[in-house]
Amino acid sequence: MRNRFDKELEILNLELIKMGGLIEESIETSAKALINKDLEMAKRVNELEVEIDEMEKTIENHCLKLLLQQQPVASDLRIISTALKMITDMERIGDNAEDIAEISKFLANQKFIKDLVHIPQMAEATISMVKRSVDAFVNKDKELALKVCKDDDVVDNLFQIIKTELIEKIQEDTENGEQAIDLLMIAKYLERIGDHAENIAEWVIFSITGEHRIRGEKI
């Protein structure tokens, strides 16, 4: 019975890795859709969102099956409950990436009011956070999860830089206002993705230690 349960947990890990790969691709594609003004890439994000939603349902059903058909001990229950919490944040990351893609469609025919330097950096940072948070769960790596939590500060700092630059652009010329708001919304969605990745890392720490760290608590 234990061997069977462990095999099911291995399958769960693979499912989470697959879902993680989908949301990583979704973030990356939404950023490229914006930078390259590529409508096809924006549409691809919509397709990825459907796949992400399907994976969320698959993993949720798998977790419920494990709870109902197996006899999990306390540590197993933490792993399963963590997986359920993780997929909620992962699905929301997919939603945020889709929101970015939708805004990029409106900006596709516009000249950017500033060079998009920090938005790609935010996207890259959040992709790294997502990947490492899932890796931390699969490998039961507390230290890696803690590093993910710390890296949210990088995303937050980039958001503040973008916010300041866009405010300056509006002050220079009020006609920049509409696009500045759109770009600020994109940066905000990326900041939220960072928050969700941090949430995932915090649940990973819970799965390992049984203690749930409050977001923003100093490490």
C-alpha positions as YAML, in Angstrom:
chain: A
units: angstrom
residues:
- id: 1
  name: MET
  ca: [0.00, 0.00, 0.00]
- id: 2
  name: ARG
  ca: [2.84, 2.42, 0.87]
- id: 3
  name: ASN
  ca: [4.67, 1.72, -2.39]
- id: 4
  name: ARG
  ca: [1.50, 2.43, -4.31]
- id: 5
  name: PHE
  ca: [1.00, 5.68, -2.45]
- id: 6
  name: ASP
  ca: [4.60, 6.77, -3.11]
- id: 7
  name: LYS
  ca: [4.12, 6.08, -6.83]
- id: 8
  name: GLU
  ca: [1.00, 8.24, -6.81]
- id: 9
  name: LEU
  ca: [3.00, 11.03, -5.17]
- id: 10
  name: GLU
  ca: [5.61, 10.72, -7.91]
- id: 11
  name: ILE
  ca: [2.86, 11.14, -10.50]
- id: 12
  name: LEU
  ca: [1.61, 14.19, -8.58]
- id: 13
  name: ASN
  ca: [5.11, 15.68, -8.76]
- id: 14
  name: LEU
  ca: [5.20, 15.17, -12.52]
- id: 15
  name: GLU
  ca: [1.80, 16.82, -12.90]
- id: 16
  name: LEU
  ca: [2.96, 19.83, -10.89]
- id: 17
  name: ILE
  ca: [6.12, 20.07, -12.98]
- id: 18
  name: LYS
  ca: [4.00, 20.04, -16.13]
- id: 19
  name: MET
  ca: [1.68, 22.75, -14.80]
- id: 20
  name: GLY
  ca: [4.71, 24.76, -13.72]
- id: 21
  name: GLY
  ca: [6.13, 24.50, -17.23]
- id: 22
  name: LEU
  ca: [2.87, 25.77, -18.69]
- id: 23
  name: ILE
  ca: [2.76, 28.85, -16.48]
- id: 24
  name: GLU
  ca: [6.44, 29.57, -17.11]
- id: 25
  name: GLU
  ca: [5.73, 29.47, -20.85]
- id: 26
  name: SER
  ca: [2.66, 31.64, -20.34]
- id: 27
  name: ILE
  ca: [4.63, 34.37, -18.52]
- id: 28
  name: GLU
  ca: [7.43, 34.29, -21.08]
- id: 29
  name: THR
  ca: [5.03, 34.33, -24.05]
- id: 30
  name: SER
  ca: [2.95, 37.19, -22.65]
- id: 31
  name: ALA
  ca: [6.11, 39.28, -22.17]
- id: 32
  name: LYS
  ca: [7.29, 38.50, -25.70]
- id: 33
  name: ALA
  ca: [3.84, 39.32, -27.08]
- id: 34
  name: LEU
  ca: [4.17, 42.77, -25.51]
- id: 35
  name: ILE
  ca: [7.78, 43.46, -26.49]
- id: 36
  name: ASN
  ca: [7.47, 42.13, -30.05]
- id: 37
  name: LYS
  ca: [3.92, 43.42, -30.53]
- id: 38
  name: ASP
  ca: [3.03, 39.90, -31.61]
- id: 39
  name: LEU
  ca: [-0.70, 39.12, -31.69]
- id: 40
  name: GLU
  ca: [-0.10, 35.43, -32.38]
- id: 41
  name: MET
  ca: [1.92, 35.12, -29.20]
- id: 42
  name: ALA
  ca: [-0.87, 36.85, -27.31]
- id: 43
  name: LYS
  ca: [-3.33, 34.29, -28.67]
- id: 44
  name: ARG
  ca: [-0.97, 31.50, -27.62]
- id: 45
  name: VAL
  ca: [-1.26, 32.74, -24.04]
- id: 46
  name: ASN
  ca: [-5.04, 32.28, -24.29]
- id: 47
  name: GLU
  ca: [-4.46, 28.68, -25.40]
- id: 48
  name: LEU
  ca: [-2.03, 28.08, -22.56]
- id: 49
  name: GLU
  ca: [-4.59, 29.35, -20.06]
- id: 50
  name: VAL
  ca: [-6.99, 26.61, -21.17]
- id: 51
  name: GLU
  ca: [-4.26, 24.00, -20.66]
- id: 52
  name: ILE
  ca: [-3.40, 25.45, -17.24]
- id: 53
  name: ASP
  ca: [-7.04, 25.26, -16.13]
- id: 54
  name: GLU
  ca: [-7.22, 21.64, -17.28]
- id: 55
  name: MET
  ca: [-4.06, 20.77, -15.35]
- id: 56
  name: GLU
  ca: [-5.48, 22.42, -12.24]
- id: 57
  name: LYS
  ca: [-8.56, 20.15, -12.45]
- id: 58
  name: THR
  ca: [-6.41, 17.07, -13.12]
- id: 59
  name: ILE
  ca: [-4.18, 17.72, -10.10]
- id: 60
  name: GLU
  ca: [-7.12, 18.60, -7.87]
- id: 61
  name: ASN
  ca: [-8.86, 15.32, -8.78]
- id: 62
  name: HIS
  ca: [-5.64, 13.41, -8.19]
- id: 63
  name: CYS
  ca: [-5.21, 14.96, -4.73]
- id: 64
  name: LEU
  ca: [-8.81, 14.17, -3.77]
- id: 65
  name: LYS
  ca: [-8.34, 10.60, -4.99]
- id: 66
  name: LEU
  ca: [-5.26, 10.25, -2.79]
- id: 67
  name: LEU
  ca: [-7.17, 11.56, 0.22]
- id: 68
  name: LEU
  ca: [-10.16, 9.27, -0.33]
- id: 69
  name: GLN
  ca: [-8.56, 6.05, -1.55]
- id: 70
  name: GLN
  ca: [-5.28, 5.96, 0.36]
- id: 71
  name: GLN
  ca: [-4.38, 6.21, 4.03]
- id: 72
  name: PRO
  ca: [-2.09, 9.24, 4.23]
- id: 73
  name: VAL
  ca: [-0.15, 9.98, 7.39]
- id: 74
  name: ALA
  ca: [0.37, 13.55, 8.68]
- id: 75
  name: SER
  ca: [3.36, 14.28, 6.45]
- id: 76
  name: ASP
  ca: [1.46, 12.97, 3.41]
- id: 77
  name: LEU
  ca: [-1.49, 15.18, 4.26]
- id: 78
  name: ARG
  ca: [0.81, 18.20, 4.30]
- id: 79
  name: ILE
  ca: [2.14, 17.30, 0.85]
- id: 80
  name: ILE
  ca: [-1.35, 16.84, -0.60]
- id: 81
  name: SER
  ca: [-2.76, 19.99, 0.99]
- id: 82
  name: THR
  ca: [0.29, 21.92, -0.22]
- id: 83
  name: ALA
  ca: [-0.27, 20.69, -3.77]
- id: 84
  name: LEU
  ca: [-3.88, 21.89, -3.60]
- id: 85
  name: LYS
  ca: [-2.75, 25.31, -2.37]
- id: 86
  name: MET
  ca: [-0.02, 25.48, -5.01]
- id: 87
  name: ILE
  ca: [-2.33, 24.88, -7.97]
- id: 88
  name: THR
  ca: [-4.60, 27.70, -6.82]
- id: 89
  name: ASP
  ca: [-1.69, 30.15, -6.99]
- id: 90
  name: MET
  ca: [-0.42, 28.59, -10.22]
- id: 91
  name: GLU
  ca: [-3.82, 29.02, -11.87]
- id: 92
  name: ARG
  ca: [-3.91, 32.66, -10.79]
- id: 93
  name: ILE
  ca: [-0.45, 33.15, -12.30]
- id: 94
  name: GLY
  ca: [-1.89, 31.88, -15.57]
- id: 95
  name: ASP
  ca: [-4.73, 34.41, -15.25]
- id: 96
  name: ASN
  ca: [-2.24, 37.23, -14.68]
- id: 97
  name: ALA
  ca: [-0.18, 36.20, -17.71]
- id: 98
  name: GLU
  ca: [-3.36, 36.20, -19.80]
- id: 99
  name: ASP
  ca: [-4.20, 39.69, -18.50]
- id: 100
  name: ILE
  ca: [-0.78, 40.87, -19.69]
- id: 101
  name: ALA
  ca: [-1.38, 39.32, -23.11]
- id: 102
  name: GLU
  ca: [-4.75, 41.07, -23.40]
- id: 103
  name: ILE
  ca: [-3.18, 44.47, -22.70]
- id: 104
  name: SER
  ca: [-0.39, 43.71, -25.19]
- id: 105
  name: LYS
  ca: [-3.04, 43.36, -27.92]
- id: 106
  name: PHE
  ca: [-4.13, 46.96, -27.33]
- id: 107
  name: LEU
  ca: [-0.53, 48.19, -27.40]
- id: 108
  name: ALA
  ca: [0.47, 46.27, -30.54]
- id: 109
  name: ASN
  ca: [-0.13, 49.25, -32.86]
- id: 110
  name: GLN
  ca: [1.36, 51.88, -30.56]
- id: 111
  name: LYS
  ca: [4.86, 53.27, -30.26]
- id: 112
  name: PHE
  ca: [6.14, 52.66, -26.75]
- id: 113
  name: ILE
  ca: [6.64, 55.80, -24.65]
- id: 114
  name: LYS
  ca: [9.77, 54.25, -23.11]
- id: 115
  name: ASP
  ca: [12.16, 51.39, -23.75]
- id: 116
  name: LEU
  ca: [10.84, 48.22, -22.14]
- id: 117
  name: VAL
  ca: [13.86, 47.28, -20.08]
- id: 118
  name: HIS
  ca: [12.55, 46.45, -16.64]
- id: 119
  name: ILE
  ca: [9.33, 44.65, -17.63]
- id: 120
  name: PRO
  ca: [11.30, 41.81, -19.32]
- id: 121
  name: GLN
  ca: [13.51, 41.69, -16.21]
- id: 122
  name: MET
  ca: [10.42, 41.31, -14.03]
- id: 123
  name: ALA
  ca: [9.10, 38.55, -16.27]
- id: 124
  name: GLU
  ca: [12.43, 36.70, -16.14]
- id: 125
  name: ALA
  ca: [12.58, 37.03, -12.35]
- id: 126
  name: THR
  ca: [9.05, 35.70, -11.87]
- id: 127
  name: ILE
  ca: [9.66, 32.77, -14.23]
- id: 128
  name: SER
  ca: [12.71, 31.85, -12.16]
- id: 129
  name: MET
  ca: [10.68, 32.11, -8.94]
- id: 130
  name: VAL
  ca: [7.95, 29.86, -10.29]
- id: 131
  name: LYS
  ca: [10.38, 27.22, -11.55]
- id: 132
  name: ARG
  ca: [12.38, 27.11, -8.34]
- id: 133
  name: SER
  ca: [9.30, 27.02, -6.12]
- id: 134
  name: VAL
  ca: [8.02, 23.92, -7.95]
- id: 135
  name: ASP
  ca: [11.51, 22.38, -7.86]
- id: 136
  name: ALA
  ca: [11.63, 23.05, -4.11]
- id: 137
  name: PHE
  ca: [8.38, 21.12, -3.65]
- id: 138
  name: VAL
  ca: [9.46, 18.16, -5.77]
- id: 139
  name: ASN
  ca: [12.87, 17.95, -4.11]
- id: 140
  name: LYS
  ca: [11.65, 18.89, -0.61]
- id: 141
  name: ASP
  ca: [14.24, 21.68, -0.61]
- id: 142
  name: LYS
  ca: [13.50, 24.17, 2.16]
- id: 143
  name: GLU
  ca: [16.54, 26.36, 1.43]
- id: 144
  name: LEU
  ca: [15.52, 26.78, -2.20]
- id: 145
  name: ALA
  ca: [12.00, 27.75, -1.14]
- id: 146
  name: LEU
  ca: [13.44, 30.35, 1.25]
- id: 147
  name: LYS
  ca: [15.51, 31.82, -1.59]
- id: 148
  name: VAL
  ca: [12.36, 32.15, -3.69]
- id: 149
  name: CYS
  ca: [10.71, 34.11, -0.88]
- id: 150
  name: LYS
  ca: [13.69, 36.47, -0.72]
- id: 151
  name: ASP
  ca: [13.67, 36.97, -4.50]
- id: 152
  name: ASP
  ca: [10.23, 38.53, -4.37]
- id: 153
  name: ASP
  ca: [12.04, 41.67, -3.19]
- id: 154
  name: VAL
  ca: [13.75, 41.83, -6.60]
- id: 155
  name: VAL
  ca: [10.38, 41.84, -8.34]
- id: 156
  name: ASP
  ca: [8.99, 44.45, -5.95]
- id: 157
  name: ASN
  ca: [12.00, 46.72, -6.50]
- id: 158
  name: LEU
  ca: [11.64, 46.49, -10.29]
- id: 159
  name: PHE
  ca: [7.97, 47.40, -9.96]
- id: 160
  name: GLN
  ca: [8.86, 50.54, -8.01]
- id: 161
  name: ILE
  ca: [11.42, 51.52, -10.67]
- id: 162
  name: ILE
  ca: [8.85, 51.09, -13.45]
- id: 163
  name: LYS
  ca: [6.23, 53.01, -11.48]
- id: 164
  name: THR
  ca: [8.61, 55.94, -10.93]
- id: 165
  name: GLU
  ca: [9.65, 56.03, -14.61]
- id: 166
  name: LEU
  ca: [6.05, 55.98, -15.83]
- id: 167
  name: ILE
  ca: [5.05, 58.79, -13.46]
- id: 168
  name: GLU
  ca: [7.90, 60.86, -14.90]
- id: 169
  name: LYS
  ca: [6.66, 60.14, -18.44]
- id: 170
  name: ILE
  ca: [3.19, 61.39, -17.55]
- id: 171
  name: GLN
  ca: [4.67, 64.53, -15.99]
- id: 172
  name: GLU
  ca: [6.64, 65.15, -19.18]
- id: 173
  name: ASP
  ca: [3.58, 64.79, -21.38]
- id: 174
  name: THR
  ca: [0.03, 64.03, -20.24]
- id: 175
  name: GLU
  ca: [-0.66, 62.37, -23.60]
- id: 176
  name: ASN
  ca: [1.55, 59.53, -22.35]
- id: 177
  name: GLY
  ca: [-1.00, 58.84, -19.63]
- id: 178
  name: GLU
  ca: [-3.11, 56.10, -21.20]
- id: 179
  name: GLN
  ca: [-0.19, 53.92, -22.27]
- id: 180
  name: ALA
  ca: [1.62, 54.59, -19.00]
- id: 181
  name: ILE
  ca: [-1.37, 53.18, -17.12]
- id: 182
  name: ASP
  ca: [-1.41, 50.09, -19.38]
- id: 183
  name: LEU
  ca: [2.30, 49.48, -18.80]
- id: 184
  name: LEU
  ca: [1.88, 50.04, -15.08]
- id: 185
  name: MET
  ca: [-0.92, 47.45, -15.04]
- id: 186
  name: ILE
  ca: [1.37, 44.97, -16.77]
- id: 187
  name: ALA
  ca: [4.05, 45.60, -14.15]
- id: 188
  name: LYS
  ca: [1.42, 45.16, -11.44]
- id: 189
  name: TYR
  ca: [0.36, 41.81, -12.86]
- id: 190
  name: LEU
  ca: [4.00, 40.71, -12.84]
- id: 191
  name: GLU
  ca: [4.31, 41.85, -9.24]
- id: 192
  name: ARG
  ca: [1.27, 39.72, -8.40]
- id: 193
  name: ILE
  ca: [2.86, 36.75, -10.15]
- id: 194
  name: GLY
  ca: [5.87, 37.21, -7.89]
- id: 195
  name: ASP
  ca: [3.56, 37.25, -4.88]
- id: 196
  name: HIS
  ca: [1.89, 34.02, -6.01]
- id: 197
  name: ALA
  ca: [5.28, 32.38, -6.55]
- id: 198
  name: GLU
  ca: [6.24, 33.42, -3.03]
- id: 199
  name: ASN
  ca: [2.98, 31.94, -1.75]
- id: 200
  name: ILE
  ca: [3.87, 28.65, -3.44]
- id: 201
  name: ALA
  ca: [7.31, 28.67, -1.80]
- id: 202
  name: GLU
  ca: [5.74, 29.34, 1.59]
- id: 203
  name: TRP
  ca: [3.43, 26.35, 1.18]
- id: 204
  name: VAL
  ca: [6.44, 24.25, 0.20]
- id: 205
  name: ILE
  ca: [8.09, 25.24, 3.48]
- id: 206
  name: PHE
  ca: [4.91, 24.18, 5.27]
- id: 207
  name: SER
  ca: [4.94, 20.80, 3.51]
- id: 208
  name: ILE
  ca: [8.48, 20.20, 4.79]
- id: 209
  name: THR
  ca: [8.34, 21.71, 8.29]
- id: 210
  name: GLY
  ca: [4.66, 21.81, 9.20]
- id: 211
  name: GLU
  ca: [4.99, 25.54, 9.86]
- id: 212
  name: HIS
  ca: [3.40, 28.11, 7.60]
- id: 213
  name: ARG
  ca: [5.44, 31.27, 7.18]
- id: 214
  name: ILE
  ca: [3.39, 34.48, 6.90]
- id: 215
  name: ARG
  ca: [4.13, 36.30, 3.63]
- id: 216
  name: GLY
  ca: [6.49, 39.20, 4.17]
- id: 217
  name: GLU
  ca: [7.94, 37.78, 7.39]
- id: 218
  name: LYS
  ca: [11.67, 38.35, 7.62]
- id: 219
  name: ILE
  ca: [13.84, 35.27, 7.04]
...
